[in-house]
Amino acid sequence: MAQRKHLDDILRSRIIGRLEYGRTQLEVSEELGNAQSVISKLWQRFQDDGN
């Protein structure tokens, strides 16, 4: 079973920044080595809460 890792604030900022810049979730996932589902959940939370 895969271990869950928490994203640090710097990585979260990098992900959000790339998505805001216009990258797709799949592109960000491949560039940074995180699962697309992680990117998607983070992006949805950011859009809902603003952080």
JOBELSUL-V144288 format. One record per pair of residues at least 12 apart in sequence whose C-alpha atoms are under 10 Angstrom apart, sorted by the first residue. I is the first residue (numbers start at 1). J is the second residue. If there is no record, write none. Layout:
BEGIN
i,j
I,J
I,J
END
This chain:
BEGIN
i,j
7,34
7,38
7,42
11,32
12,39
12,42
12,43
12,46
12,51
13,51
14,28
14,32
15,28
15,29
15,31
15,32
15,34
15,39
15,42
15,43
16,28
16,39
16,42
16,43
16,46
16,47
16,51
18,31
19,39
19,43
20,43
24,36
24,39
24,40
25,37
25,38
25,39
25,40
25,43
26,39
26,40
END
